[in-house]
Amino acid sequence: MSESNNGSFAKHKRANNEEVGNTTNNAAPKTPPLDANDQDPISPTSLYHSNGPSTETVQRNLYSRSYSAPNTPQFHHQSHAYSSNAMQDARRNSLNENLLDNNNFTKFKKSILLPAAKWAYSPITKIQRKSKYETKEPDEYRIEYSVFQSLEGTTTLVTQEDISNHFQSSRRDSGELAQLPENYITEFDFEALINQLKDVIEEDHVYPERILTGSSGSYFVFGNIESTSLYEKVGVFKPKSEEPYGPLSPKWTKWLHRTFFPCCFGRSCLIPNLGYISEAAACVLDCQLQSYIVPYTAVIRLRAPTFYYQFWDKSNDVTKLSYKIGSFQMFLHGYVNADSFFKMYPIPTLEHLLPKSSDTEIGIDSDVDSCKFSWSRGSMSQFREELEKMVILDYIMRNTDRGMDNWMIKLEWHEVRRLESSKTMRPYLKIGAIDSGLAFPWKHPNEWRSFPFGWLFLPLSLIGQPFSKRTRQHYLPLLTSKLWWETTVVKLKNVFMKDADFKDRLWNKQLAVLKGQAFNVVETLKLNFAGPLELTRCQNLLVFDDLMYMPRHESGERRRSLPLMLSSCYESDVRNGHRYLSQLSEVSSEDVNNGEDEYTPLLAPLNTNGSGNNSQILSFPSQTDESTPPPYESGYSRINRTVETSPAKGAKVVIERLVREDSRPPVFTWC
C-alpha cells in the first residue's frame, strides 16, 4: 500500500473516530460505574474522563450507558469507524433520501399523531394534581390533656431549648461525645446538593442507575467529586409513580403479582402509593427522637431518561422530560447489610463466656485495617443500645417491612489509648435504618399477615434483654413532653401534606396508631425488667385527638357577660327578660325571699311590662339591637329566620383519648 493511501486511510480513520465520539457525547445518556459487585459483566467499569488520548478512554465513551435502563438508545460500535468510504456514502445517501421522501409524514406524525396518542393513552393518574393543602397554613396544634404521663422525679422538657439540649446532656451523662453521624446534613446544604445533582443530570448527562433488586423502581443518583472529573453515589431516589402500586412500576414480576393475584398483593393496613412520603416521615421522626440512625431523606423532584416513562413520553433529551416526585435518601458509605455482617461475625448466644472488651493493640503507624473484630461483652452492650434505637423507631411508626436486608451496620475503630510505640483501638458499631417505605399504617394489621419486626428473630442475647438505663433516660423525657408532641405532629403532617392525595381523615387514623404505639413504648420503658420482647407483646392501642374549642374569656370579665349558647331551642325563652339560673346568686337575698318560696323555678313568671316580678333582668349587649327575638317566640321560628352572628371561637386544643383496639389478630403471626 502506498504512502498516500496510508495517509488517507489514517486521516479517514481519525475523522470517523471524532464523528463517533461527538455523536456519543451529545446524544448518549451516560451513567457512572457500578461497584464491582453490582455491575453487569459486560458493562463498563467507569465513566471517569482521562486527559490522555488512550484507547481505553474512547472505549468508555462508546459503552458508557446503563444496561438496566429501559429507554437508553443503542450506541455505535467502534468497528463502524473502519467501514469503507463507499459504504458510508451509500448509507448517508439512502438515509437522506428516506428523510426527504418521508418529510411530510414526519411533520404529520409530530403535529397530529403523537399528540393524539399521548392524549388517548395517558392514564388519569398521570394528571399531576396540586394538593389542596399545599398553600394552606398548618393549624395550631396545642395539647390540653395528654395521656403520656412522666414518672415522678424524671426530667421534664418544657421549652424548645430543653429539647435541643437533651441530646447533648444525655450523651454527656454517659461519658460520650455528643457528635452527630457522618451522614447528617443541614437543610441548606441539602438544597445545595440537590441543585448540584440536577446540574450533573441535565448538563453533564450523568444519569441515575436503576437498582435491580427491590419491588419498586429505585435509582442510584451520582454526584461529582469536588475538583475532579469523577463521580460517586450520593443518594437513592424512589419516584412515586414507580412504586409497586404506581402506574409506571418497572418491575414486571410485581405487575403480574398485582394483576393476577390481587388478594395476595400489598398490605391493606397501608395507604397505597405513599412509600416515598413514609421514607421522608421516618427521617423526620428519627430526628425528633434524636436517634439519628436514618439517613437524611426528603421529597424532591428529578428527571432523567433512565427513569421509567410511558412510551409516548420517552425522550433522550432530558429537558423534554417531566419531573418525577419521589423520596431522596442520602447514601451510606462504609455500611454493609445486616445479614452479610452477621454472616461474617455471628452473634454469640452465651454472652457470659465472652471476654470483657474487644480492644485491640496495634502499632503506632499501623492502619485500622489491621484490626480484627471479635465479639465481647462490651461490644454486645454497645450494639444492643444501638439496636434499641431502631426497635423504638420501628415500633412507633409500626414498620411492616424491617427485614435483615433493610438495615445496615458499620464497623468503626476509635482510638482510646496511645503509647510511644503502640495504640489501643476499640470497635464501635453503628446502625443505618433504610427502606422505611412500608411504615405509618392507618390501622393495625388484622387480616392475613401480622408483619412482625425482623429484629425479633435475633438471638436472645441481644433482643431478650431489658432496655438499658441510657435508653430509658433518653426517650422517656421526649415522649412525655407536650411540647415535643406538638412539634413532632406538626412536622409529620407537613410531610404527609406534600402528597396530592392527602386526606385529613386518613392522617388522623395514622396519627392514632402512631400515638398508641408510643404509649406502649412509654409504659414499657417505665418497667425496669421490660425489653423489646415485652414491648411487642403489648396490646394494640389507639390514641385519638379530640378537638375542643376553649371559650374565649378575658381576664377580669365576669362570666355572665358571655353570650348565651345559640344551639338550644330554649334560647329565646331564656333571653325574653327571664332570669338566668346561674345569676340567681347575684340577686339580693331580700328580693329572693320577698314573696317567693325556696323552690324558685328556672323561669320566673312575667309581669305585664315583660319583666319578672322579683327577678333581675339580665341585659346582654347582643339583646339591645334589632335582632332581639320578640316575646314568646318559639325556638323553631327563631331557627327559620336570620340569627345573629355566633360568638367567636376560642383556642382549639387537643384532648387525647386512649382506646383499646378489639379487632381479631391476623391469621399468620410469623410472616
TORTITOR-423038 format. One record per residue (C-alpha): residue in three letters; x, y, z. Coordinates in steps of 0.2 Angstrom, whole numbers, padded with zeros to 4 digits, always signed. Each point is the difference from the previous one (the first is absolute). Layout:
% residues N
alaXYZ ...
***
This chain:
% residues 671
met+0000+0000+0000 ser+0007+0017-0005 glu+0003+0014+0012 ser-0014+0011-0007 asn-0012-0014+0003 asn+0007-0003+0018 gly-0002+0019+0003 ser-0018+0001-0006 phe-0005-0016+0009 ala+0007+0007+0017 lys-0008+0017-0003 his-0017-0008-0004 lys+0002-0011+0015 arg+0003+0015+0012 ala-0015+0009-0008 asn-0011-0015+0003 asn+0006-0001+0018 glu-0003+0018+0003 glu-0018-0001-0008 val-0004-0015+0011 gly+0007+0008+0016 asn-0010+0016-0003 thr-0016-0010-0004 thr+0002-0010+0016 asn+0004+0015+0011 asn-0015+0010-0006 ala-0014-0013-0001 ala+0005-0014+0011 pro-0006+0000+0018 lys+0015-0004+0011 thr-0001-0008+0017 pro+0014-0002+0012 pro+0007-0017+0004 leu-0007-0013+0012 asp+0010-0008+0014 ala+0009-0016-0004 asn-0014-0010+0008 asp-0014+0009-0009 gln+0006+0003-0017 asp-0005-0010-0015 pro+0013-0012-0007 ile+0001+0009-0017 ser-0003+0018+0007 pro+0014+0012+0001 thr+0009+0002+0016 ser+0000+0019+0001 leu-0005+0016-0009 tyr+0015+0010+0007 his+0008+0011-0013 ser+0018+0000-0004 asn+0011+0013-0008 gly+0011-0012-0009 pro-0005-0006-0017 ser+0000-0018+0005 thr-0011-0013-0009 glu-0008-0005+0017 thr-0008+0018+0001 val-0008-0001-0017 gln-0007-0017+0004 arg-0008+0007+0016 asn-0008+0013-0010 leu-0007-0013-0012 tyr-0007-0011+0013 ser-0005+0012+0014 arg-0018-0004+0002 ser-0012-0008+0013 tyr-0004-0018-0006 ser-0014-0001+0012 ala-0009+0016-0007 pro-0015-0004-0010 asn+0002+0015-0012 thr+0018+0002-0003 pro+0004+0002-0018 gln+0012-0012-0009 phe+0018+0005-0002 his+0011-0001-0016 his+0013-0013+0002 gln+0018+0005-0003 ser+0002-0012-0015 his-0012+0011-0010 ala+0014+0013-0001 tyr+0010-0012-0011 ser-0013-0002-0014 ser+0004+0005-0018 asn-0004+0017-0007 ala-0012-0007-0013 met-0010-0009+0013 gln-0001+0016+0011 asp-0005+0011-0015 ala-0013-0012-0006 arg-0007-0001+0018 arg-0001+0019+0002 asn-0008+0002-0018 ser-0013-0013+0004 leu-0004+0007+0017 asn-0002+0018-0007 glu-0011-0006-0014 asn-0012-0009+0012 leu+0000+0016+0011 leu-0005+0010-0015 asp-0013-0012-0006 asn-0008-0001+0017 asn+0002+0018+0005 asn-0019+0003-0002 phe-0004-0015+0010 thr+0012+0005+0014 lys-0008+0017+0002 phe-0018-0009+0000 lys+0006-0012+0013 lys+0008+0013+0012 ser-0014+0013-0002 ile-0016-0012+0001 leu+0004-0018+0003 leu+0011+0001+0015 pro-0010+0013+0009 ala-0016-0010-0003 ala+0008-0016+0006 lys+0007+0009+0016 trp-0017+0006+0004 ala-0009-0017-0003 tyr+0012-0011+0009 ser+0004+0012+0015 pro-0007-0008+0016 ile-0010+0011+0012 thr+0014-0003+0013 lys+0012+0010-0011 ile-0010+0016+0002 gln+0011+0009+0013 arg-0012+0007+0012 lys+0005+0013+0013 ser-0004-0004+0017 lys-0014+0011+0008 tyr+0010+0001+0016 glu+0016+0006-0009 thr-0003+0019+0004 lys-0010-0003+0015 glu+0008+0006+0016 pro+0002-0014+0013 asp-0013+0002+0014 glu+0006+0003+0018 tyr+0002-0016+0009 arg+0000+0002+0019 ile-0003-0015+0012 glu-0011+0004+0015 tyr+0000-0017+0008 ser+0013-0014-0004 val-0001-0018+0004 phe+0019-0001+0000 gln+0004+0003+0018 ser+0018+0000+0006 leu+0007-0008+0016 glu+0003+0010+0016 gly+0017+0007+0001 thr+0004-0002-0018 thr+0006+0014-0011 thr-0014+0011-0009 leu+0003+0009-0016 val-0010+0016+0000 thr+0008+0011-0012 gln+0008-0002-0017 glu+0017+0003+0007 asp-0002-0014+0012 ile-0004-0012-0015 ser+0015+0006-0010 asn+0012-0002+0015 his-0007-0017+0004 phe+0011-0010-0012 gln+0016+0008+0006 ser-0005-0002+0018 ser-0004-0018-0002 arg+0016-0004-0009 arg+0010+0010+0013 asp-0007-0010+0014 ser+0005-0016-0008 gly+0018+0007-0003 glu-0001+0000-0019 leu+0002+0014-0012 ala-0016+0008-0006 gln+0005-0001-0019 leu-0013-0002-0014 pro+0003-0015-0013 glu+0010+0003-0015 asn-0015+0000-0011 tyr-0009+0014+0009 ile-0003+0016-0011 thr-0008+0016+0002 glu-0015+0005-0011 phe+0010+0014-0008 asp+0014-0012-0005 phe-0013-0012-0006 glu-0008+0012-0011 ala+0017+0005-0007 leu+0004-0019-0003 ile-0017-0002-0010 asn+0004+0014-0011 gln+0017-0007-0004 leu-0008-0017-0004 lys-0012+0008-0012 asp+0015+0008-0009 val+0009-0017-0001 ile-0015-0008-0008 glu-0006+0014-0011 glu+0017+0008-0005 asp+0013-0014+0002 his-0012-0013-0006 val+0005-0012+0014 tyr-0017-0009+0003 pro-0006-0010+0015 glu+0003-0019+0000 arg-0015-0012+0004 ile+0002-0012+0014 leu-0005-0017-0006 thr-0005-0007+0017 gly-0016+0006+0009 ser-0019+0000-0004 ser+0000+0018-0007 gly+0010+0011-0011 ser+0014+0008+0010 tyr+0016+0008-0007 phe+0018+0004+0005 val+0003+0018-0002 phe+0018+0006-0004 gly+0009+0016+0005 asn+0016+0008-0006 ile+0015-0002+0012 glu+0006+0018+0004 ser+0015+0006-0011 thr+0000-0016-0010 ser-0009-0008-0015 leu-0005-0015+0010 tyr-0017-0005+0006 glu-0007-0009+0015 lys-0016-0006+0007 val-0008+0013+0011 gly-0018-0006+0002 val-0015-0011-0004 phe-0015+0007-0009 lys-0017-0009+0000 pro-0013+0008-0011 lys-0018-0001+0005 ser-0006-0006-0017 glu+0011-0015+0000 glu-0005-0007+0017 pro-0008-0018+0000 tyr-0017+0008-0001 gly+0005+0014-0011 pro-0005+0001-0019 leu+0017-0001-0006 ser+0008-0014+0010 pro+0015-0007-0010 lys+0000-0016+0009 trp-0010-0013-0010 thr-0001-0013+0013 lys-0009+0012+0012 trp-0011+0005-0014 leu-0005-0018-0003 his-0002-0002+0018 arg-0012+0015+0002 thr-0010-0004-0016 phe-0003-0019+0002 phe+0001-0002+0019 pro-0007+0016+0007 cys-0006-0009+0016 cys+0018-0004+0005 phe+0008+0016-0005 gly+0004+0015+0011 arg-0004+0004+0017 ser-0018+0006+0004 cys+0005+0009+0016 leu+0011+0012-0011 ile-0006+0015-0011 pro+0005-0006-0018 asn+0013+0010-0009 leu+0006+0010+0015 gly+0017-0009+0002 tyr+0010+0016-0005 ile-0009+0010+0014 ser+0003-0013+0013 glu+0019+0000-0004 ala+0001+0019+0003 ala-0012-0001+0016 ala+0011-0014+0007 cys+0015+0012-0001 val-0010+0014+0008 leu-0005-0012+0015 asp+0018-0006+0002 cys+0006+0018+0001 gln-0013+0004+0013 leu+0004-0015+0010 gln+0018+0005-0001 ser+0006-0017-0005 tyr+0008+0005-0017 ile+0000-0018-0007 val-0010+0005-0016 pro+0010+0008-0014 tyr-0007+0017-0005 thr-0015-0002-0011 ala-0011+0013-0008 val-0013+0002-0014 ile+0007+0007-0016 arg-0003+0000-0019 leu+0012-0007-0013 arg+0000-0005-0018 ala+0011-0011-0011 pro-0001-0011-0015 thr+0004-0016+0011 phe-0016+0003+0009 tyr-0015-0011-0005 tyr-0012+0011-0011 gln-0014-0005-0011 phe+0004-0004-0018 trp-0007+0017-0006 asp+0010+0010+0013 lys+0017-0008-0003 ser+0014+0011-0006 asn+0019+0000-0001 asp-0001+0019+0003 val-0001+0003+0019 thr-0007+0017-0002 lys-0016-0007-0008 leu-0004-0012+0014 ser-0012+0004+0014 tyr+0006+0000+0018 lys-0004-0014+0012 ile-0004+0002+0018 gly+0008-0012+0012 ser+0011-0003+0015 phe+0019+0003+0000 gln+0010-0008+0014 met+0018+0003+0003 phe+0012-0014-0004 leu+0009-0009+0014 his+0018-0003-0003 gly+0009-0014+0009 tyr-0016-0009+0005 val-0004-0018-0004 asn-0016-0009+0002 ala-0004-0008+0016 asp-0002-0017-0006 ser+0017+0001-0009 phe+0008+0007+0016 phe-0007-0014+0011 lys+0006-0013-0012 met+0018+0007+0002 tyr-0002+0003+0019 pro-0013-0012+0007 ile-0009+0006+0016 pro+0005-0011+0015 thr-0014-0007+0011 leu+0010-0002+0016 glu+0005+0018+0004 his+0007-0005+0018 leu+0014-0010-0009 leu+0006+0015-0010 pro+0015+0010+0004 lys-0003+0017+0009 ser+0006+0011-0014 ser+0004+0000-0019 asp+0015+0012+0001 thr+0014-0004-0012 glu+0018+0007+0002 ile+0009+0004-0017 gly+0015+0009-0005 ile+0001+0019+0001 asp+0002+0001-0019 ser-0012-0014-0004 asp-0016+0002-0009 val-0017-0004+0007 asp-0002-0014-0013 ser+0011-0010+0010 cys-0012-0001+0014 lys-0010-0016+0002 phe-0018+0001+0007 ser-0006-0013+0013 trp-0015+0001+0011 ser+0001+0004+0018 arg-0011+0005+0014 gly+0004+0018-0003 ser-0003+0000-0018 met-0017-0010+0003 ser-0006+0013+0012 gln+0005+0014-0012 phe-0009-0008-0015 arg-0015-0004+0011 glu-0002+0019+0004 glu+0001+0004-0019 leu-0013-0014-0004 glu-0012+0007+0013 lys+0000+0016-0010 met-0007-0009-0015 val-0012-0010+0011 ile-0008+0015+0007 leu-0001+0009-0017 asp-0007-0015-0009 tyr-0013-0003+0013 ile-0006+0018+0001 met-0002+0002-0019 arg-0006-0019-0001 asn+0012-0005-0014 thr-0007-0015-0009 asp+0016-0004-0010 arg+0015+0000+0011 gly+0009-0015-0006 met+0019-0004+0002 asp+0003+0008-0017 asn-0008+0017+0004 trp+0012+0005+0013 met+0019+0002-0001 ile+0015-0001+0012 lys+0016+0010+0000 leu+0016-0005+0010 glu+0011+0014+0006 trp+0016+0000+0010 his+0003+0014+0013 glu+0016+0003+0008 val-0001-0001+0019 arg+0018+0000+0006 arg+0017+0004-0008 leu+0017-0004+0005 glu+0017+0003-0007 ser+0001-0015-0011 ser-0018-0006+0000 lys-0018+0005+0001 thr-0016-0008+0006 met-0015+0000-0012 arg-0018-0004+0006 pro-0014-0006-0013 tyr-0016+0010-0001 leu-0015-0006-0009 lys-0013+0011-0009 ile-0017-0004-0007 gly-0008+0008-0016 ala-0019-0002-0001 ile-0004+0001-0019 asp-0015-0005-0011 ser-0014+0006+0012 gly-0013+0002-0014 leu-0012-0013+0008 ala-0003+0009+0016 phe-0014+0012+0008 pro-0015-0011-0002 trp-0018+0007+0002 lys-0005-0016+0010 his+0008-0014+0009 pro+0003-0016-0011 asn-0015-0011+0003 glu-0003-0010-0015 trp+0012-0014-0007 arg+0017+0006+0005 ser+0007+0008+0016 phe+0016+0006-0008 pro+0011-0003+0015 phe+0016+0010+0002 gly+0016-0008-0007 trp+0010+0003+0015 leu-0011-0011+0011 phe+0009-0015-0008 leu+0017+0005+0007 pro+0008-0010+0014 leu-0007+0003+0018 ser+0017+0006+0005 leu-0004+0016-0010 ile-0019+0001-0001 gly-0005-0008+0016 gln+0008+0012+0012 pro-0008+0014+0009 phe+0001+0018-0006 ser+0016+0008+0005 lys+0000+0015+0013 arg+0007+0011-0013 thr-0014-0004-0012 arg-0013+0004+0013 gln+0008+0016+0005 his+0000+0006-0018 tyr-0017-0004-0006 leu-0011+0002+0015 pro+0002+0019+0002 leu-0003+0002-0019 leu-0016-0011-0002 thr-0008+0008+0016 ser+0003+0018-0005 lys-0016+0009-0007 leu+0011+0012-0009 trp+0010-0014-0009 trp-0017-0008-0006 glu-0006+0017-0006 thr+0015+0003-0010 thr+0002-0018-0007 val-0019-0001-0005 val+0002+0016-0010 lys+0016-0005-0009 leu-0007-0017-0004 lys-0016+0007-0007 asn+0009+0012-0011 val+0009-0014-0008 phe-0015-0010-0003 met-0009+0015-0007 lys+0013+0001-0015 asp-0010-0015-0008 ala-0014+0006-0012 asp-0012-0013+0007 phe+0002+0005+0018 lys-0016-0002+0011 asp-0002+0006+0018 arg-0011-0015+0004 leu+0014-0013-0004 trp+0013+0011+0008 asn-0010+0000+0016 lys+0000-0019+0000 gln+0018-0001-0003 leu+0004+0012+0014 ala-0011-0011+0011 val+0010-0015-0003 leu+0016+0009+0002 lys-0005+0007+0017 gly-0007-0017+0006 gln+0017-0008-0004 ala+0009+0014+0009 phe-0011-0002+0015 asn+0006-0018+0001 val+0018+0005-0002 val-0002+0012+0015 glu-0009-0012+0011 thr+0013-0014-0004 leu+0015+0012+0003 lys-0007+0003+0018 leu+0003-0018+0004 asn+0018-0004+0004 phe-0002-0019-0005 ala-0009+0003-0017 gly+0009-0001-0016 pro-0004-0001-0019 leu-0009-0017+0002 glu-0011+0007+0013 leu-0003+0016-0011 thr-0006-0011-0014 arg-0012-0010+0011 cys-0010+0016+0005 gln-0018+0001-0006 asn-0004+0011-0015 leu-0005+0018+0006 leu-0007+0016-0009 val+0002+0017+0006 phe-0013+0012-0008 asp+0001+0019+0000 asp-0016+0007+0005 leu-0001+0019-0004 met-0008+0012+0012 tyr-0002+0019-0002 met+0003+0008+0017 pro-0011+0015+0003 arg+0008+0017-0003 his-0001+0009+0017 glu+0011+0015+0004 ser+0007+0003+0017 gly-0011+0010+0012 glu-0016-0002-0010 arg-0014-0008+0009 arg-0007-0016-0007 arg-0018+0006-0001 ser+0005+0012-0014 leu+0004-0014-0012 pro-0013-0003-0013 leu-0012-0014+0002 met+0002-0016-0010 leu-0010+0001-0016 ser-0003-0019-0003 ser-0014-0002+0013 cys-0018+0001-0005 tyr-0004+0008+0017 glu+0012+0014-0004 ser-0014+0013-0004 asp-0010-0004+0016 val+0016+0003+0010 arg+0004+0016-0009 asn-0018+0008+0001 gly+0003+0009+0016 his+0000-0015+0011 arg+0013-0004+0014 tyr+0015-0011-0004 leu+0003-0014+0012 ser+0018+0004+0002 gln-0004+0018+0005 leu-0011-0004+0015 ser+0014+0001+0012 glu+0003+0018-0006 val-0018+0006+0005 ser-0001+0007+0017 ser-0007-0011+0013 glu-0014+0012+0004 asp-0007-0001-0017 val+0001-0019+0000 asn-0009-0002+0016 asn-0013+0013-0003 gly-0016-0010-0005 glu+0009-0015-0006 asp+0003-0017+0007 glu+0016-0010+0000 tyr-0005-0009-0016 thr+0003+0014-0012 pro-0003-0006-0018 leu+0013+0002-0014 leu-0012+0012-0009 ala-0008+0012+0011 pro-0018+0006-0005 leu-0001+0016-0010 asn-0009+0016+0004 thr-0010+0010-0012 asn+0015+0011-0004 gly+0010-0015-0005 ser+0011-0001+0015 gly+0000-0013+0014 asn-0008+0004+0016 asn+0014-0001+0012 ser+0014-0005-0013 gln+0014+0010-0006 ile+0000+0003-0019 leu+0015-0006-0008 ser+0005+0012-0014 phe+0013-0006-0013 pro+0008+0011-0013 ser-0006-0011-0014 gln-0018+0003+0006 thr-0001+0018-0002 asp+0000+0000-0019 glu-0014-0004-0012 ser+0005-0019+0000 thr-0008-0002+0017 pro-0014-0013-0002 pro-0018+0005+0003 pro-0008-0006+0017 tyr-0005-0018+0000 glu+0008-0004-0017 ser+0002-0019-0002 gly+0017-0008-0003 tyr-0006-0006-0017 ser-0005+0017-0006 arg+0017+0007+0006 ile+0009-0014-0010 asn-0010+0004-0016 arg+0005+0018+0000 thr+0016+0010+0000 val+0010-0002+0016 glu+0014+0011+0006 thr+0018-0005-0003 ser+0006-0014+0012 pro+0013+0005+0012 ala+0019-0002-0004 lys+0008-0016+0003 gly+0014-0001+0013 ala+0016-0010-0002 lys-0001-0017-0007 val+0008-0013+0011 val+0003-0019+0000 ile-0007-0012+0013 glu+0009-0017-0003 arg-0011-0015+0002 leu+0007-0018+0003 val-0010-0014-0009 arg+0004-0018+0000 glu-0002-0009-0017 asp-0011-0015+0001 ser+0003-0007-0017 arg+0005-0018-0003 pro+0018-0005-0002 pro+0007-0004-0017 val-0001-0018-0006 phe+0019-0002-0002 thr+0011+0007+0013 trp+0017-0005-0006 cys+0000+0009-0017 
***
